[in-house]
Amino acid sequence: MRHNQAMAIRYWLGVVHREHVLRGVELGIAQLNHGSKQAVSRLREADGLIYYSPRVSGPDGEVLREFTAIGRVADDSVFQAPDGAVMTNSFGEPYRPWRRRVDYDPFAVPTSIRPLIPVLDFTSASPNWGFQLRRGLIELSRHDYELIKAQMRAVI
């Protein structure tokens, strides 16, 4: 846990298709923006992370629009995937993605964004709220994080 009280916990929304989110949950890691070091370096220990999946798979998979996982960043270590985890980008070039360890909530269930659109800070302010998601990682308000968390933990 953080020793510096001046560093406040922040909350993040990563935009990743569901297939990759599920693989990250299985491995206990976060990977953002196609393995960008800059993106995962923004996260700090104890920060909250929620994944939003616009599609089941990318880039042209079935439309989903769900929050698919939620967790807390486990430590301040940014690391590169091992040699055996080399991936290929859209140009066919190999790369090793950068990652963070995340403790995912095992009781969270995927939930649609639709009922939350009118009440979330990041969606209610503009009818074009989805445009900001193209960045792949946006900071959330605590209000939004807690609302999404509650929705993902709701008993059905």
C-alpha positions as a LaTeX table, in Angstrom:
\begin{tabular}{lrrr}
\hline
Residue & $x$ (\AA) & $y$ (\AA) & $z$ (\AA) \\
\hline
Met1 & 0.00 & 0.00 & 0.00 \\
Arg2 & 1.10 & 3.58 & $-0.51$ \\
His3 & 3.23 & 5.20 & 2.12 \\
Asn4 & 2.80 & 8.71 & 0.78 \\
Gln5 & $-0.60$ & 10.01 & 1.88 \\
Ala6 & $-0.32$ & 12.99 & $-0.49$ \\
Met7 & $-0.85$ & 10.64 & $-3.44$ \\
Ala8 & $-4.60$ & 10.16 & $-3.67$ \\
Ile9 & $-6.21$ & 7.08 & $-5.12$ \\
Arg10 & $-7.38$ & 7.59 & $-8.67$ \\
Tyr11 & $-9.93$ & 5.71 & $-10.72$ \\
Trp12 & $-9.52$ & 4.60 & $-14.33$ \\
Leu13 & $-11.55$ & 3.20 & $-17.19$ \\
Gly14 & $-9.64$ & 1.06 & $-19.67$ \\
Val15 & $-11.26$ & 0.35 & $-23.03$ \\
Val16 & $-10.43$ & $-3.17$ & $-24.21$ \\
His17 & $-12.48$ & $-5.81$ & $-26.00$ \\
Arg18 & $-13.80$ & $-8.59$ & $-23.77$ \\
Glu19 & $-11.56$ & $-11.40$ & $-25.03$ \\
His20 & $-8.45$ & $-9.48$ & $-23.94$ \\
Val21 & $-10.03$ & $-8.42$ & $-20.64$ \\
Leu22 & $-10.81$ & $-12.02$ & $-19.73$ \\
Arg23 & $-7.25$ & $-13.06$ & $-20.53$ \\
Gly24 & $-5.91$ & $-10.23$ & $-18.35$ \\
Val25 & $-8.18$ & $-11.24$ & $-15.45$ \\
Glu26 & $-6.97$ & $-14.84$ & $-15.81$ \\
Leu27 & $-3.34$ & $-13.66$ & $-15.64$ \\
Gly28 & $-3.97$ & $-11.03$ & $-12.93$ \\
Ile29 & $-2.61$ & $-8.25$ & $-15.13$ \\
Ala30 & $-3.71$ & $-5.06$ & $-16.86$ \\
Gln31 & $-2.62$ & $-4.18$ & $-20.36$ \\
Leu32 & $-3.82$ & $-1.02$ & $-22.10$ \\
Asn33 & $-3.59$ & 0.66 & $-25.50$ \\
His34 & $-2.07$ & $-2.36$ & $-27.23$ \\
Gly35 & 0.59 & $-2.83$ & $-24.56$ \\
Ser36 & 1.62 & 0.82 & $-24.22$ \\
Lys37 & 4.08 & 1.50 & $-21.40$ \\
Gln38 & 2.82 & 5.08 & $-21.12$ \\
Ala39 & $-0.76$ & 3.97 & $-20.44$ \\
Val40 & $-0.02$ & 1.44 & $-17.67$ \\
Ser41 & 2.53 & 3.83 & $-16.13$ \\
Arg42 & $-0.29$ & 6.25 & $-15.30$ \\
Leu43 & $-1.75$ & 3.73 & $-12.85$ \\
Arg44 & $-0.49$ & 3.60 & $-9.26$ \\
Glu45 & $-0.77$ & 1.07 & $-6.45$ \\
Ala46 & $-4.33$ & 0.91 & $-5.03$ \\
Asp47 & $-5.86$ & 2.82 & $-7.95$ \\
Gly48 & $-9.19$ & 1.46 & $-9.12$ \\
Leu49 & $-9.45$ & 0.07 & $-12.65$ \\
Ile50 & $-12.61$ & $-0.81$ & $-14.53$ \\
Tyr51 & $-12.63$ & $-2.29$ & $-18.00$ \\
Tyr52 & $-15.24$ & $-1.27$ & $-20.54$ \\
Ser53 & $-15.59$ & $-3.53$ & $-23.55$ \\
Pro54 & $-17.30$ & $-2.00$ & $-26.56$ \\
Arg55 & $-16.96$ & $-5.33$ & $-28.41$ \\
Val56 & $-16.53$ & $-9.03$ & $-27.66$ \\
Ser57 & $-13.39$ & $-9.18$ & $-29.81$ \\
Gly58 & $-11.53$ & $-6.70$ & $-31.93$ \\
Pro59 & $-11.55$ & $-4.93$ & $-34.15$ \\
Asp60 & $-14.85$ & $-5.99$ & $-35.75$ \\
Gly61 & $-16.33$ & $-8.36$ & $-33.19$ \\
Glu62 & $-19.88$ & $-8.40$ & $-31.94$ \\
Val63 & $-20.98$ & $-5.16$ & $-30.22$ \\
Leu64 & $-21.08$ & $-5.57$ & $-26.42$ \\
Arg65 & $-20.94$ & $-2.21$ & $-24.54$ \\
Glu66 & $-20.37$ & $-3.68$ & $-21.07$ \\
Phe67 & $-18.20$ & $-3.07$ & $-18.06$ \\
Thr68 & $-16.37$ & $-6.39$ & $-17.97$ \\
Ala69 & $-13.95$ & $-6.37$ & $-14.99$ \\
Ile70 & $-13.04$ & $-4.30$ & $-11.96$ \\
Gly71 & $-10.05$ & $-4.37$ & $-9.67$ \\
Arg72 & $-7.28$ & $-2.54$ & $-7.83$ \\
Val73 & $-3.72$ & $-2.05$ & $-9.00$ \\
Ala74 & $-1.65$ & $-4.41$ & $-6.84$ \\
Asp75 & 1.71 & $-2.60$ & $-6.76$ \\
Asp76 & 3.79 & 0.09 & $-8.45$ \\
Ser77 & 5.67 & $-2.27$ & $-10.76$ \\
Val78 & 5.39 & $-1.79$ & $-14.52$ \\
Phe79 & 6.79 & $-4.79$ & $-16.38$ \\
Gln80 & 7.10 & $-6.12$ & $-19.87$ \\
Ala81 & 5.54 & $-9.44$ & $-20.85$ \\
Pro82 & 8.00 & $-12.33$ & $-20.99$ \\
Asp83 & 9.63 & $-13.30$ & $-24.30$ \\
Gly84 & 7.10 & $-16.08$ & $-24.77$ \\
Ala85 & 4.24 & $-13.55$ & $-24.73$ \\
Val86 & 5.27 & $-11.67$ & $-27.86$ \\
Met87 & 2.22 & $-10.28$ & $-29.68$ \\
Thr88 & 1.76 & $-8.95$ & $-33.20$ \\
Asn89 & 0.43 & $-5.46$ & $-33.93$ \\
Ser90 & $-1.92$ & $-4.56$ & $-36.80$ \\
Phe91 & 1.09 & $-4.14$ & $-39.10$ \\
Gly92 & 2.29 & $-7.69$ & $-38.38$ \\
Glu93 & 5.23 & $-6.44$ & $-36.28$ \\
Pro94 & 6.09 & $-8.33$ & $-33.07$ \\
Tyr95 & 6.12 & $-6.53$ & $-29.72$ \\
Arg96 & 6.16 & $-7.34$ & $-25.99$ \\
Pro97 & 3.36 & $-5.48$ & $-24.17$ \\
Trp98 & 3.80 & $-3.59$ & $-20.89$ \\
Arg99 & 1.66 & $-4.66$ & $-17.95$ \\
Arg100 & 0.63 & $-4.03$ & $-14.35$ \\
Arg101 & $-0.51$ & $-6.49$ & $-11.69$ \\
Val102 & $-4.17$ & $-6.09$ & $-10.74$ \\
Asp103 & $-6.25$ & $-7.76$ & $-8.03$ \\
Tyr104 & $-9.58$ & $-8.30$ & $-9.77$ \\
Asp105 & $-12.89$ & $-8.57$ & $-7.94$ \\
Pro106 & $-13.93$ & $-12.22$ & $-8.32$ \\
Phe107 & $-17.57$ & $-11.42$ & $-7.53$ \\
Ala108 & $-18.05$ & $-8.71$ & $-10.14$ \\
Val109 & $-20.29$ & $-9.56$ & $-13.06$ \\
Pro110 & $-20.31$ & $-7.84$ & $-16.46$ \\
Thr111 & $-22.95$ & $-5.17$ & $-16.73$ \\
Ser112 & $-24.34$ & $-3.04$ & $-19.53$ \\
Ile113 & $-23.45$ & 0.63 & $-19.69$ \\
Arg114 & $-26.92$ & 1.55 & $-20.96$ \\
Pro115 & $-28.77$ & 2.01 & $-17.63$ \\
Leu116 & $-25.86$ & 4.03 & $-16.23$ \\
Ile117 & $-25.46$ & 6.51 & $-19.11$ \\
Pro118 & $-27.79$ & 9.14 & $-17.58$ \\
Val119 & $-26.09$ & 9.07 & $-14.15$ \\
Leu120 & $-22.35$ & 8.69 & $-14.82$ \\
Asp121 & $-20.27$ & 11.87 & $-14.88$ \\
Phe122 & $-18.32$ & 10.80 & $-17.97$ \\
Thr123 & $-21.44$ & 9.94 & $-20.01$ \\
Ser124 & $-24.15$ & 12.35 & $-18.88$ \\
Ala125 & $-22.29$ & 15.55 & $-19.78$ \\
Ser126 & $-22.31$ & 14.99 & $-23.55$ \\
Pro127 & $-24.30$ & 13.01 & $-26.09$ \\
Asn128 & $-20.93$ & 12.25 & $-27.73$ \\
Trp129 & $-19.44$ & 10.69 & $-24.57$ \\
Gly130 & $-18.09$ & 7.68 & $-26.49$ \\
Phe131 & $-15.59$ & 9.80 & $-28.40$ \\
Gln132 & $-13.33$ & 10.13 & $-25.33$ \\
Leu133 & $-13.07$ & 6.35 & $-25.08$ \\
Arg134 & $-10.93$ & 6.29 & $-28.24$ \\
Arg135 & $-7.99$ & 7.23 & $-26.01$ \\
Gly136 & $-8.16$ & 3.74 & $-24.48$ \\
Leu137 & $-7.74$ & 4.99 & $-20.90$ \\
Ile138 & $-9.63$ & 7.78 & $-19.17$ \\
Glu139 & $-9.72$ & 8.90 & $-15.58$ \\
Leu140 & $-13.03$ & 8.39 & $-13.78$ \\
Ser141 & $-14.50$ & 10.29 & $-10.88$ \\
Arg142 & $-14.89$ & 8.39 & $-7.63$ \\
His143 & $-18.64$ & 8.80 & $-8.10$ \\
Asp144 & $-18.53$ & 6.93 & $-11.41$ \\
Tyr145 & $-16.22$ & 4.22 & $-10.06$ \\
Glu146 & $-18.50$ & 3.54 & $-7.09$ \\
Leu147 & $-21.68$ & 3.49 & $-9.22$ \\
Ile148 & $-20.20$ & 1.05 & $-11.71$ \\
Lys149 & $-18.78$ & $-1.08$ & $-8.89$ \\
Ala150 & $-22.19$ & $-1.26$ & $-7.21$ \\
Gln151 & $-23.84$ & $-2.20$ & $-10.49$ \\
Met152 & $-21.26$ & $-4.94$ & $-11.12$ \\
Arg153 & $-21.81$ & $-6.35$ & $-7.60$ \\
Ala154 & $-25.62$ & $-6.19$ & $-7.70$ \\
Val155 & $-27.26$ & $-9.51$ & $-6.92$ \\
Ile156 & $-29.42$ & $-10.70$ & $-9.78$ \\
\hline
\end{tabular}
